[in-house]
């Protein structure tokens, strides 16, 4: 058999980022700020490597979002509507109603 070339994904550990200051591939370390944000630091030069921008289809655009007549306001959506105790009682009554048909009176 002859060799066949198959395209496959590359694992992120097999890729190196280009250091913007040196223009060469480098290893990257993460440092966290006091706010909890992660910053990528080049091991080659110590410079910050900026994160890429999100693709346009994933970026939030608040000005394009208009509330429609079917949108639920957050205060209504976050209101607690489930009552465990009422549901527990309803399930108990349903089980009682079904048990009389499950008994075999021999």
C-alpha atoms as a printed R data frame, in Angstrom:
    type eleno elety resid chain resno       x       y      z
1   ATOM     1    CA   UNK     A     1   0.000   0.000  0.000
2   ATOM     2    CA   UNK     A     2   1.009   3.511 -0.741
3   ATOM     3    CA   UNK     A     3   0.845   6.206  1.944
4   ATOM     4    CA   UNK     A     4  -2.288   8.315  2.021
5   ATOM     5    CA   UNK     A     5  -2.427  11.825  3.431
6   ATOM     6    CA   UNK     A     6  -5.389  12.547  5.684
7   ATOM     7    CA   UNK     A     7  -6.120  15.989  7.092
8   ATOM     8    CA   UNK     A     8  -6.506  15.972 10.860
9   ATOM     9    CA   UNK     A     9  -6.801  18.508 13.635
10  ATOM    10    CA   UNK     A    10  -3.644  19.745 15.341
11  ATOM    11    CA   UNK     A    11  -3.614  19.612 19.138
12  ATOM    12    CA   UNK     A    12  -3.006  22.986 20.746
13  ATOM    13    CA   UNK     A    13   0.097  21.672 22.522
14  ATOM    14    CA   UNK     A    14   1.744  21.099 19.123
15  ATOM    15    CA   UNK     A    15   1.291  24.744 18.097
16  ATOM    16    CA   UNK     A    16   3.456  27.685 19.105
17  ATOM    17    CA   UNK     A    17   2.387  31.311 19.159
18  ATOM    18    CA   UNK     A    18   4.520  33.924 17.439
19  ATOM    19    CA   UNK     A    19   6.045  36.442 19.825
20  ATOM    20    CA   UNK     A    20   5.080  39.899 18.483
21  ATOM    21    CA   UNK     A    21   8.338  41.443 19.744
22  ATOM    22    CA   UNK     A    22  10.768  38.815 18.401
23  ATOM    23    CA   UNK     A    23   8.750  37.458 15.476
24  ATOM    24    CA   UNK     A    24   9.685  33.884 16.443
25  ATOM    25    CA   UNK     A    25   7.680  30.966 17.885
26  ATOM    26    CA   UNK     A    26   7.589  30.930 21.671
27  ATOM    27    CA   UNK     A    27   6.124  29.073 24.624
28  ATOM    28    CA   UNK     A    28   3.418  30.925 26.504
29  ATOM    29    CA   UNK     A    29   2.674  31.262 30.195
30  ATOM    30    CA   UNK     A    30  -0.536  32.505 31.780
31  ATOM    31    CA   UNK     A    31  -0.547  35.142 34.492
32  ATOM    32    CA   UNK     A    32  -3.707  36.215 36.264
33  ATOM    33    CA   UNK     A    33  -4.511  39.796 37.211
34  ATOM    34    CA   UNK     A    34  -6.179  40.861 40.452
35  ATOM    35    CA   UNK     A    35  -9.487  40.967 38.565
36  ATOM    36    CA   UNK     A    36  -9.075  37.306 37.570
37  ATOM    37    CA   UNK     A    37  -8.361  37.978 33.901
38  ATOM    38    CA   UNK     A    38  -5.749  35.770 32.219
39  ATOM    39    CA   UNK     A    39  -2.817  37.390 30.414
40  ATOM    40    CA   UNK     A    40  -0.587  35.468 28.010
41  ATOM    41    CA   UNK     A    41   3.140  36.114 28.587
42  ATOM    42    CA   UNK     A    42   5.850  35.123 26.119
43  ATOM    43    CA   UNK     A    43   8.607  32.968 27.652
44  ATOM    44    CA   UNK     A    44  11.039  34.227 25.001
45  ATOM    45    CA   UNK     A    45  10.848  37.968 25.661
46  ATOM    46    CA   UNK     A    46   8.407  38.392 28.543
47  ATOM    47    CA   UNK     A    47   6.069  40.566 26.473
48  ATOM    48    CA   UNK     A    48   2.286  40.245 26.622
49  ATOM    49    CA   UNK     A    49   0.695  38.345 23.731
50  ATOM    50    CA   UNK     A    50  -2.804  39.759 23.160
51  ATOM    51    CA   UNK     A    51  -5.828  37.468 22.946
52  ATOM    52    CA   UNK     A    52  -7.483  37.332 19.505
53  ATOM    53    CA   UNK     A    53 -10.774  39.137 18.963
54  ATOM    54    CA   UNK     A    54 -13.943  37.074 18.854
55  ATOM    55    CA   UNK     A    55 -15.338  36.314 15.403
56  ATOM    56    CA   UNK     A    56 -17.959  38.847 14.299
57  ATOM    57    CA   UNK     A    57 -20.814  36.364 14.561
58  ATOM    58    CA   UNK     A    58 -19.965  35.774 18.257
59  ATOM    59    CA   UNK     A    59 -19.526  39.413 19.302
60  ATOM    60    CA   UNK     A    60 -22.314  40.972 21.341
61  ATOM    61    CA   UNK     A    61 -24.051  43.937 19.820
62  ATOM    62    CA   UNK     A    62 -26.447  45.462 22.343
63  ATOM    63    CA   UNK     A    63 -27.641  48.163 19.952
64  ATOM    64    CA   UNK     A    64 -28.907  45.524 17.491
65  ATOM    65    CA   UNK     A    65 -30.988  43.702 20.112
66  ATOM    66    CA   UNK     A    66 -34.464  45.139 20.461
67  ATOM    67    CA   UNK     A    67 -36.930  43.712 22.946
68  ATOM    68    CA   UNK     A    68 -39.900  42.245 21.161
69  ATOM    69    CA   UNK     A    69 -43.427  41.500 22.357
70  ATOM    70    CA   UNK     A    70 -42.514  37.872 23.179
71  ATOM    71    CA   UNK     A    71 -39.358  38.687 25.205
72  ATOM    72    CA   UNK     A    72 -39.630  37.875 28.899
73  ATOM    73    CA   UNK     A    73 -38.276  40.523 31.275
74  ATOM    74    CA   UNK     A    74 -35.460  39.258 33.548
75  ATOM    75    CA   UNK     A    75 -37.402  39.865 36.777
76  ATOM    76    CA   UNK     A    76 -40.193  37.589 35.529
77  ATOM    77    CA   UNK     A    77 -37.814  34.929 34.178
78  ATOM    78    CA   UNK     A    78 -35.851  34.770 37.436
79  ATOM    79    CA   UNK     A    79 -38.915  34.562 39.683
80  ATOM    80    CA   UNK     A    80 -39.233  31.281 41.581
81  ATOM    81    CA   UNK     A    81 -42.178  29.350 40.189
82  ATOM    82    CA   UNK     A    82 -41.512  25.806 41.351
83  ATOM    83    CA   UNK     A    83 -42.958  24.720 44.706
84  ATOM    84    CA   UNK     A    84 -41.396  21.469 45.864
85  ATOM    85    CA   UNK     A    85 -43.929  20.785 48.622
86  ATOM    86    CA   UNK     A    86 -46.942  21.229 46.344
87  ATOM    87    CA   UNK     A    87 -45.380  18.974 43.724
88  ATOM    88    CA   UNK     A    88 -44.513  16.387 46.358
89  ATOM    89    CA   UNK     A    89 -48.150  16.302 47.493
90  ATOM    90    CA   UNK     A    90 -49.396  16.041 43.898
91  ATOM    91    CA   UNK     A    91 -47.092  13.076 43.232
92  ATOM    92    CA   UNK     A    92 -48.232  11.383 46.455
93  ATOM    93    CA   UNK     A    93 -51.883  11.733 45.417
94  ATOM    94    CA   UNK     A    94 -51.112  10.448 41.903
95  ATOM    95    CA   UNK     A    95 -49.381   7.382 43.357
96  ATOM    96    CA   UNK     A    96 -52.333   6.712 45.649
97  ATOM    97    CA   UNK     A    97 -54.722   6.958 42.717
98  ATOM    98    CA   UNK     A    98 -52.668   4.507 40.652
99  ATOM    99    CA   UNK     A    99 -52.077   1.923 43.397
100 ATOM   100    CA   UNK     A   100 -55.673   0.740 43.549
101 ATOM   101    CA   UNK     A   101 -55.315  -0.534 39.962
102 ATOM   102    CA   UNK     A   102 -51.961  -2.199 40.629
103 ATOM   103    CA   UNK     A   103 -53.179  -4.565 43.375
104 ATOM   104    CA   UNK     A   104 -54.089  -8.124 42.437
105 ATOM   105    CA   UNK     A   105 -57.067  -9.197 44.524
106 ATOM   106    CA   UNK     A   106 -56.933 -12.962 44.336
